[in-house]
Amino acid sequence: MRTALDFTPLFRSTIGFDRVFDLLDSASRLQAIDNWPPYDIVKTGEDAYRISMAVAGFSRDELDLTLEPNLLVVSGTKSGPDDGQYLHRGIAGRAFQRRFELADHVEVKSATLENGLLTIELVRELPEAMKPRRIEIGSEALPKPESKQIENQRQAA
């Protein structure tokens, strides 16, 4: 039994949070849990992250990293036919696709494959316009508007 959340009341008082509501909605959907290939996500600094993925048996040519807006897709496909008759096959060679939702302004810095471990370095770089900045408060008071007085002239009779 699935309980659907209705975010409609929040749309009346929030602006620009559509992506957050979409993420919450997609997270609430039941998905088949596929835990292959195993991976780690590590925060290496205030705005730096590392994804390490165990891809034993895959070469650089068989792996593909695609960066879409707010989405990193890592996929692997074994090329070539299987040679021989396996008595036991413990090293998985099946195709896979992993999707990682990225926050705004997170970019892939580098990707390396060494000893069967794919390492992807990510960094969040905020544009200068979005970084917090200090606003100076001026001490100069606003000029007061000049008051005009209408003079009343009396005529002598």
PyMOL commands that set and color helices and strands:
alter all, ss='L'
color gray80, all
select helices_A, chain A and resi 8-11+18-28+60-62+128-130
alter helices_A, ss='H'
color red, helices_A
select strands_A, chain A and resi 39-45+48-54+63-68+71-76+96-101+106-114+117-124
alter strands_A, ss='S'
color yellow, strands_A
deselect
rebuild
show_as cartoon
